[in-house]
Every structure is written in C-alpha cells, then in structure tokens.
Amino acid sequence: MGIQLDLPTVLLLYKTALVAGALSIFHVSRHSYRPQGLRPLAGAYLLLAIGAELAGRGEYLILPDWLWTHGSLLLGTVGYCLFWAGVRALSGRRRIPMGWLALVPAGWLVAGIATQFPLDNLLRAGAFHVTATAALVGSAHEIWRDRRAEPLPSRALLAGFLLVSAFIFALRLFYIATENASSTGFARAFYVQMFCHFGIALMVSSLSSERAEARLERMAQTDALTGVGNRHWVMSRLPAQLPVGSAIAQLDLDHFKRINDRFGHAAGDRVLVAFAECLRRQLRDSDLLARMGGEEFLVYLPDVSAGDAATIAQRLCTAVAQIRLTENGEDIPVSVSIGLACVARAGGTWADWLSAADHALYDAKSAGRNRVAVVHERPA
C-alpha cells in the first residue's frame, strides 16, 4: 500500500528530512576546517522542522489555532532568513547582524498580531512562501557567484537544488495568488521540497569535503613560507620535453647563509618572502615560479624568445637588488644569481635543461654573483 500524499503525512516526512539534514550539517561542522555558516544552516533546518511540527499538530487540531498558525509562520520565516545568512557565511561573505536578520520575521509577526492574517491558511502560506522564495533565490546567488573563485564540483548542484526549491515555492505562491491552491497541491509541493532539502544538505556536506581536499592539495603543492609552488608542484607542470621557444632558470639568493648567520633566521625568512613576492610581480601569469628548497627557486618561461628570456632574467636580477629590508636598523643586502637555459633546439628532457640552467647558475656565481648567465646549447 503506497503512502497517501495528504498534507499531515507529507509534513511528517518533510520535518523528518529536515531533522536528518540538520544533524548531517551539524556533524560536518564539527570536522570542517572552514565551518562558517554550517551551524546556522543546521539551526535553520531545525527551526523549519519545528515549524512543520506545529503545522502538522494544527492540522490534527491538537493545538489552538492562534498558537500553531502564528508559531509556524514565525519559525518558518526565521528559519529561511537564518538559512540565507548561513549560506552567505558559507560563501565567505560578511555576516549579517542578527538585528537586521530578524526584521523580516519580526515584520510578519507584528503584521500577524495586528491583523490576525495567519489564521487564514492561504494568507499565512503566502507570507511563508514569499520569504522562502526570496531566501532560496538569494542563497543560490551567493553560491553561484563564487563559481570562478572556488570552482568546486558540488557548487553547481547546490545552486541547482536551491533554485528548484525556490521555483516550487514561487509556483505555489502563484497558485495562492490566483486562488487555485489546494491541500493536495501543498502536499505535493512539500513532498518535492523534502527531496530538495535533502539534496541541499548533501551538497553542503559535499562542498565542505571538497574544500578540505582542495586545501590539502594546496598544502601539498605550495611552499608554506613564500606561498609559491614547491618542487613537487612545478615538476608536475613542466612538459616532459621543453618546447623550442621556452626557457628555464635556476635562481639562488647570494650569500643567504651569511644573512641567516648575521641577522637571524627570522630575517632570512623575511628575505625569502620578499624575494618570492618580487619575482611574482615581475613574471607573467603563464610563467611558473617555484621554490626548490632553501634559497633556490626555479622559473619556467613558456613561449619566449632567447632574447626576451634574457631580458626577463636581467629584469628579475635588477628588481631583486632593489629589495630594501632592514634588521635592527641595518640594511640587509639582497641579490640573486641566475642561470638561464634557453631552449633553442628540440631535444632533451626538462631535467636535462634544468641541469644546463644549474651549470649556468654556477657560472654566474663564479663570475661574481648578482648577475645572469645564459646557456643556449642543447643538453648532451
């Protein structure tokens, strides 16, 4: 025997799904490295479930009309305002002050007490549907607007569930406004909403998990001190054979051990951070920059002629020499030696060309440091 889609039965299933979603989101918030917005979302789910419980008890004539009508509307509107605030925080936006957040449900409450409109099922449903539609559309916008800054797979699905849920509420609002709403229609709508809210909770959990994975991947591929890529990151991005018309450079800060010995390791760290930032400002978006270890860095220049590569390397050398840092009132001397290998002929792996750049770096240091040495020969 199938489940009859009468309103009380659907509200029972609806609130069960909301409670399950709240518990799921709350559990995720306890283990998430970025829990902002998760607990407000869990709270919103619980408020909506309690509101559905009041409405269900009202349908069974267990509670006085004034209590369940005003109460369910208040909890539902508070729930959806909190829902939007939670999604906004989840997206990293500035939190909305609770006073501002309470204006919408407080407005409905005051209007309800003054006019007693919540006692009319359609008017009460209309107020709830307006609030829910606006909150869900706003939530979908908050999620979708970050799709480029944080392109995670769950983001589109989450925005989709939010928009479907908003559409269902908007459609029911149309039926309410045209006086074509029925108890069976409301039952069907809340039945669909049950799946939407389950999907939203699932996608919120998935989004949190994907963020954690992306963070771990960034940590594994990024140098913690300077913020540039590390050896593993750059090696995974270099082509197996460097194409003709590209260049690779080895960079080594001059006398870095002396800096550490004279000014301390904290000053040495400041030099490394300033050095990396200086290089980043001088390079193109398509260039690769990585810290290979200690004071050694690598730069890969794709789509560049030998002359332009040498010009870029010299510009880097000059820019680094202009770094101004002090420690206890004393200037810290900063300069770099660069070995540049320009790929003028086909052949040789990136490791071969990197070895050639390393030999050129040795030549730059032997010639007095703070300079660029260039090699054009094909690796043997």
C-alpha positions as a printed NumPy array, in Angstrom:
array([[  0.   ,   0.   ,   0.   ],
       [  1.512,   3.34 ,  -1.051],
       [  1.881,   6.434,   1.102],
       [ -1.078,   8.763,   0.754],
       [  0.012,  12.303,  -0.138],
       [ -2.193,  14.092,   2.364],
       [ -0.715,  17.214,   3.966],
       [ -0.193,  15.874,   7.516],
       [  1.631,  12.789,   6.19 ],
       [  3.845,  14.848,   3.911],
       [  4.643,  17.294,   6.728],
       [  5.755,  14.314,   8.818],
       [  8.143,  13.187,   6.074],
       [  9.219,  16.77 ,   5.42 ],
       [ 10.191,  17.5  ,   9.017],
       [ 11.948,  14.115,   9.28 ],
       [ 14.102,  15.035,   6.278],
       [ 14.814,  18.444,   7.825],
       [ 15.942,  16.939,  11.138],
       [ 18.156,  14.462,   9.298],
       [ 19.625,  17.311,   7.254],
       [ 20.262,  19.388,  10.378],
       [ 22.094,  16.539,  12.086],
       [ 24.153,  15.874,   8.957],
       [ 25.21 ,  19.519,   8.563],
       [ 25.966,  19.855,  12.28 ],
       [ 28.161,  16.743,  12.12 ],
       [ 30.053,  18.176,   9.148],
       [ 30.567,  21.48 ,  11.005],
       [ 32.382,  19.667,  13.814],
       [ 35.007,  18.294,  11.433],
       [ 35.242,  21.108,   8.876],
       [ 38.295,  23.372,   8.748],
       [ 36.01 ,  26.155,   7.474],
       [ 32.743,  25.731,   9.425],
       [ 31.4  ,  29.263,   8.856],
       [ 27.706,  29.115,   8.049],
       [ 27.266,  25.396,   8.721],
       [ 25.792,  25.7  ,  12.203],
       [ 23.373,  28.493,  11.212],
       [ 22.268,  26.22 ,   8.356],
       [ 21.75 ,  23.333,  10.772],
       [ 19.788,  25.675,  13.053],
       [ 17.653,  26.807,  10.111],
       [ 16.803,  23.207,   9.271],
       [ 15.753,  22.567,  12.877],
       [ 13.574,  25.695,  13.013],
       [ 11.861,  24.672,   9.786],
       [ 11.301,  21.189,  11.221],
       [  9.764,  22.608,  14.411],
       [  7.575,  24.906,  12.323],
       [  6.433,  21.912,  10.274],
       [  5.704,  20.055,  13.52 ],
       [  3.491,  22.913,  14.733],
       [  1.688,  22.999,  11.39 ],
       [  1.192,  19.245,  11.492],
       [ -0.244,  19.336,  15.005],
       [ -2.522,  22.159,  13.919],
       [ -3.827,  20.04 ,  11.065],
       [ -4.703,  17.362,  13.639],
       [ -6.423,  20.026,  15.812],
       [ -4.078,  19.299,  18.726],
       [ -3.019,  22.932,  19.288],
       [ -5.033,  26.163,  19.473],
       [ -5.296,  27.921,  16.116],
       [ -3.579,  31.107,  17.296],
       [ -0.578,  29.14 ,  18.568],
       [  0.208,  26.926,  15.638],
       [ -0.607,  29.48 ,  12.927],
       [  1.428,  32.348,  14.351],
       [  4.11 ,  29.955,  15.654],
       [  4.625,  28.016,  12.445],
       [  4.834,  31.228,  10.378],
       [  7.336,  32.783,  12.792],
       [  9.539,  29.682,  12.893],
       [  9.353,  29.214,   9.119],
       [ 10.309,  32.814,   8.311],
       [ 13.073,  32.875,  10.941],
       [ 14.302,  29.55 ,   9.575],
       [ 14.602,  30.765,   5.995],
       [ 16.222,  34.071,   6.975],
       [ 18.765,  32.101,   9.018],
       [ 19.147,  29.725,   6.065],
       [ 20.138,  32.605,   3.762],
       [ 22.524,  34.013,   6.383],
       [ 24.116,  30.57 ,   6.765],
       [ 24.672,  30.17 ,   3.015],
       [ 26.095,  33.68 ,   2.872],
       [ 28.576,  32.845,   5.648],
       [ 29.357,  29.526,   3.938],
       [ 30.381,  31.537,   0.874],
       [ 32.738,  33.692,   2.951],
       [ 30.622,  36.847,   2.928],
       [ 30.408,  39.223,   5.873],
       [ 27.872,  38.036,   8.425],
       [ 24.544,  39.84 ,   8.69 ],
       [ 23.865,  41.318,  12.172],
       [ 21.126,  39.378,  13.943],
       [ 19.073,  42.553,  14.376],
       [ 18.876,  43.062,  10.616],
       [ 18.223,  39.371,  10.088],
       [ 15.238,  39.483,  12.457],
       [ 13.49 ,  42.331,  10.618],
       [ 11.605,  40.098,   8.167],
       [ 10.155,  37.577,  10.648],
       [  9.521,  40.386,  13.159],
       [  7.626,  42.278,  10.473],
       [  5.457,  39.271,   9.692],
       [  4.854,  38.692,  13.413],
       [  3.779,  42.277,  14.065],
       [  1.539,  42.273,  10.984],
       [  0.102,  38.928,  12.031],
       [ -0.739,  40.051,  15.551],
       [ -2.239,  43.294,  14.247],
       [ -4.386,  41.752,  11.506],
       [ -4.589,  38.051,  12.504],
       [ -3.914,  37.139,   8.857],
       [ -2.03 ,  33.915,   9.828],
       [ -5.392,  32.411,  10.825],
       [ -6.19 ,  32.351,   7.117],
       [ -4.362,  29.354,   5.659],
       [ -3.734,  30.929,   2.248],
       [ -2.52 ,  34.264,   3.618],
       [ -0.215,  32.524,   6.071],
       [  1.083,  30.235,   3.343],
       [  1.607,  33.243,   1.064],
       [  3.782,  35.05 ,   3.652],
       [  5.817,  31.893,   4.234],
       [  6.255,  31.227,   0.509],
       [  7.368,  34.805,  -0.219],
       [ 10.052,  34.588,   2.479],
       [ 11.18 ,  31.111,   1.419],
       [ 11.396,  32.029,  -2.274],
       [ 13.435,  35.177,  -1.614],
       [ 15.797,  33.382,   0.799],
       [ 16.39 ,  30.468,  -1.568],
       [ 16.994,  32.686,  -4.616],
       [ 19.402,  34.792,  -2.552],
       [ 21.155,  31.638,  -1.349],
       [ 21.526,  30.304,  -4.892],
       [ 23.045,  33.635,  -5.917],
       [ 25.553,  33.512,  -3.044],
       [ 26.672,  30.018,  -4.06 ],
       [ 26.811,  30.654,  -7.822],
       [ 28.726,  33.938,  -7.654],
       [ 31.797,  32.128,  -6.247],
       [ 31.958,  29.529,  -9.017],
       [ 35.14 ,  31.033, -10.526],
       [ 36.907,  31.881,  -7.288],
       [ 36.224,  28.414,  -5.901],
       [ 35.331,  26.053,  -8.785],
       [ 34.213,  23.009,  -6.81 ],
       [ 32.001,  20.322,  -8.426],
       [ 29.269,  20.492,  -5.754],
       [ 28.737,  24.221,  -6.184],
       [ 26.593,  23.98 ,  -9.343],
       [ 24.493,  21.14 ,  -7.908],
       [ 23.929,  23.045,  -4.671],
       [ 22.842,  26.156,  -6.574],
       [ 20.578,  23.944,  -8.687],
       [ 18.827,  22.394,  -5.677],
       [ 18.344,  25.858,  -4.183],
       [ 16.798,  27.185,  -7.393],
       [ 14.495,  24.173,  -7.799],
       [ 13.319,  24.632,  -4.218],
       [ 12.76 ,  28.362,  -4.86 ],
       [ 10.845,  27.568,  -8.049],
       [  8.493,  25.191,  -6.217],
       [  7.72 ,  27.844,  -3.616],
       [  7.268,  30.504,  -6.318],
       [  4.91 ,  28.224,  -8.258],
       [  2.825,  27.592,  -5.149],
       [  2.8  ,  31.325,  -4.495],
       [  1.312,  31.833,  -7.96 ],
       [ -1.449,  29.333,  -7.177],
       [ -2.108,  31.091,  -3.875],
       [ -2.327,  34.493,  -5.568],
       [ -4.719,  33.142,  -8.219],
       [ -6.784,  31.302,  -5.575],
       [ -6.075,  27.923,  -7.191],
       [ -4.225,  26.443,  -4.229],
       [ -5.389,  23.185,  -2.697],
       [ -4.385,  20.936,   0.163],
       [ -3.289,  18.264,  -2.305],
       [ -1.141,  20.789,  -4.167],
       [  0.56 ,  21.862,  -0.963],
       [  1.184,  18.214,  -0.094],
       [  2.845,  17.574,  -3.431],
       [  4.937,  20.726,  -3.149],
       [  6.239,  19.852,   0.309],
       [  6.908,  16.306,  -0.888],
       [  9.217,  17.706,  -3.596],
       [ 10.728,  20.137,  -1.074],
       [ 11.633,  17.184,   1.112],
       [ 13.931,  15.871,  -1.616],
       [ 15.275,  19.353,  -2.361],
       [ 16.276,  19.98 ,   1.249],
       [ 17.819,  16.524,   1.463],
       [ 19.824,  17.337,  -1.682],
       [ 20.842,  20.732,  -0.286],
       [ 22.136,  19.127,   2.919],
       [ 24.009,  16.518,   0.891],
       [ 25.623,  19.145,  -1.369],
       [ 26.576,  21.326,   1.611],
       [ 28.36 ,  18.323,   3.12 ],
       [ 29.983,  17.544,  -0.227],
       [ 31.108,  21.167,  -0.664],
       [ 32.743,  21.099,   2.759],
       [ 34.525,  17.851,   1.903],
       [ 35.752,  19.205,  -1.441],
       [ 37.091,  22.304,   0.287],
       [ 39.067,  20.15 ,   2.701],
       [ 40.5  ,  18.105,  -0.178],
       [ 41.419,  21.257,  -2.128],
       [ 43.118,  22.679,   0.964],
       [ 45.175,  19.52 ,   1.457],
       [ 46.17 ,  19.557,  -2.214],
       [ 47.241,  23.213,  -1.961],
       [ 49.259,  22.433,   1.165],
       [ 50.969,  19.528,  -0.615],
       [ 51.894,  21.681,  -3.622],
       [ 52.621,  25.071,  -2.035],
       [ 55.651,  26.292,  -0.147],
       [ 54.312,  27.235,   3.271],
       [ 56.668,  30.2  ,   3.81 ],
       [ 56.559,  32.027,   0.479],
       [ 53.219,  30.877,  -0.908],
       [ 54.67 ,  29.905,  -4.297],
       [ 54.638,  26.393,  -5.706],
       [ 57.039,  23.791,  -4.369],
       [ 59.273,  21.276,  -6.205],
       [ 56.51 ,  18.678,  -6.494],
       [ 54.102,  21.262,  -7.942],
       [ 56.43 ,  22.598, -10.63 ],
       [ 57.748,  19.184, -11.668],
       [ 54.182,  18.023, -12.268],
       [ 53.568,  21.002, -14.558],
       [ 56.733,  21.092, -16.631],
       [ 56.325,  19.413, -20.037],
       [ 58.293,  16.198, -20.434],
       [ 60.309,  17.863, -23.195],
       [ 60.639,  21.618, -23.084],
       [ 59.443,  23.066, -26.399],
       [ 61.611,  25.259, -28.588],
       [ 60.925,  28.882, -27.728],
       [ 60.877,  28.42 , -23.966],
       [ 63.396,  28.901, -21.17 ],
       [ 64.095,  27.627, -17.683],
       [ 66.055,  29.45 , -14.998],
       [ 67.648,  28.49 , -11.694],
       [ 67.8  ,  31.32 ,  -9.14 ],
       [ 69.871,  31.346,  -5.981],
       [ 69.972,  34.139,  -3.393],
       [ 73.543,  35.328,  -2.914],
       [ 75.238,  34.723,   0.443],
       [ 71.992,  33.63 ,   2.06 ],
       [ 73.828,  31.71 ,   4.792],
       [ 75.563,  34.928,   5.77 ],
       [ 72.186,  36.646,   6.077],
       [ 70.948,  33.928,   8.419],
       [ 74.156,  33.965,  10.457],
       [ 74.311,  37.764,  10.752],
       [ 70.677,  38.788,  11.043],
       [ 68.972,  35.594,  12.243],
       [ 66.69 ,  33.054,  10.624],
       [ 63.593,  35.246,  11.083],
       [ 65.267,  37.907,   8.934],
       [ 66.229,  35.201,   6.44 ],
       [ 62.581,  34.175,   6.21 ],
       [ 61.617,  37.789,   5.54 ],
       [ 64.157,  37.892,   2.729],
       [ 62.713,  34.73 ,   1.17 ],
       [ 59.147,  36.077,   1.344],
       [ 60.174,  39.434,  -0.161],
       [ 62.222,  37.667,  -2.831],
       [ 59.318,  35.437,  -3.874],
       [ 56.912,  38.377,  -3.976],
       [ 59.379,  40.385,  -6.059],
       [ 59.649,  37.568,  -8.598],
       [ 55.895,  37.103,  -8.706],
       [ 55.347,  40.771,  -9.555],
       [ 57.829,  40.633, -12.436],
       [ 56.596,  37.426, -14.087],
       [ 53.693,  36.8  , -16.434],
       [ 50.6  ,  34.806, -15.472],
       [ 51.724,  31.988, -17.771],
       [ 55.181,  31.678, -16.148],
       [ 55.883,  29.072, -13.468],
       [ 57.604,  30.017, -10.21 ],
       [ 58.566,  27.539,  -7.516],
       [ 60.805,  27.24 ,  -4.505],
       [ 63.029,  24.222,  -4.991],
       [ 64.431,  24.248,  -1.474],
       [ 66.35 ,  26.59 ,   0.81 ],
       [ 67.194,  29.754,  -1.124],
       [ 66.887,  28.092,  -4.564],
       [ 63.999,  28.951,  -6.887],
       [ 63.012,  27.899, -10.393],
       [ 61.312,  29.932, -13.116],
       [ 59.906,  28.43 , -16.312],
       [ 59.159,  30.824, -19.19 ],
       [ 56.97 ,  29.36 , -21.949],
       [ 56.537,  30.995, -25.358],
       [ 59.52 ,  33.303, -25.138],
       [ 62.465,  34.012, -27.429],
       [ 66.024,  33.696, -26.169],
       [ 66.452,  37.486, -26.245],
       [ 63.243,  38.137, -24.318],
       [ 64.09 ,  35.401, -21.792],
       [ 67.474,  37.014, -21.123],
       [ 65.765,  40.407, -20.738],
       [ 63.278,  38.955, -18.247],
       [ 66.058,  37.263, -16.27 ],
       [ 68.043,  40.503, -16.119],
       [ 64.935,  42.369, -15.014],
       [ 64.475,  39.869, -12.19 ],
       [ 68.08 ,  40.282, -11.141],
       [ 67.769,  44.073, -11.098],
       [ 64.453,  44.028,  -9.22 ],
       [ 65.82 ,  41.731,  -6.512],
       [ 68.806,  44.02 ,  -5.968],
       [ 66.33 ,  46.816,  -5.235],
       [ 64.658,  44.973,  -2.357],
       [ 65.038,  47.074,   0.785],
       [ 64.906,  45.258,   4.118],
       [ 66.393,  46.207,   7.466],
       [ 67.044,  44.389,  10.722],
       [ 67.763,  46.41 ,  13.867],
       [ 68.361,  49.487,  11.735],
       [ 70.877,  47.755,   9.453],
       [ 70.236,  47.14 ,   5.757],
       [ 70.061,  43.516,   4.652],
       [ 71.904,  43.086,   1.324],
       [ 69.803,  41.083,  -1.137],
       [ 70.849,  39.945,  -4.597],
       [ 70.414,  36.9  ,  -6.794],
       [ 72.433,  34.855,  -9.269],
       [ 70.508,  33.388, -12.196],
       [ 71.364,  30.57 , -14.558],
       [ 69.199,  30.654, -17.675],
       [ 68.841,  27.872, -20.235],
       [ 67.104,  28.933, -23.461],
       [ 65.594,  26.092, -25.474],
       [ 66.696,  26.973, -28.998],
       [ 66.763,  23.411, -30.365],
       [ 64.493,  20.422, -29.929],
       [ 65.622,  17.564, -27.765],
       [ 66.368,  16.887, -24.145],
       [ 64.031,  16.444, -21.195],
       [ 63.19 ,  19.171, -18.721],
       [ 65.68 ,  17.546, -16.362],
       [ 68.421,  17.981, -18.979],
       [ 67.613,  21.649, -19.474],
       [ 67.336,  22.164, -15.72 ],
       [ 70.83 ,  20.707, -15.374],
       [ 72.039,  23.132, -18.045],
       [ 70.463,  26.036, -16.141],
       [ 72.171,  24.781, -12.974],
       [ 75.549,  24.845, -14.712],
       [ 74.811,  28.371, -15.917],
       [ 73.986,  29.326, -12.338],
       [ 77.387,  28.041, -11.254],
       [ 78.952,  30.255, -13.946],
       [ 77.021,  33.29 , -12.657],
       [ 78.277,  32.696,  -9.129],
       [ 81.833,  32.123, -10.299],
       [ 81.72 ,  35.413, -12.222],
       [ 80.916,  37.385,  -9.073],
       [ 77.207,  36.805,  -8.329],
       [ 74.321,  39.281,  -8.759],
       [ 74.182,  38.542, -12.463],
       [ 72.659,  36.359, -15.174],
       [ 74.475,  33.62 , -17.073],
       [ 72.821,  32.217, -20.191],
       [ 73.294,  28.892, -21.963],
       [ 71.84 ,  28.113, -25.411],
       [ 73.475,  24.75 , -26.024],
       [ 71.358,  21.632, -26.352],
       [ 71.925,  19.257, -23.4  ],
       [ 74.145,  16.301, -24.184]])
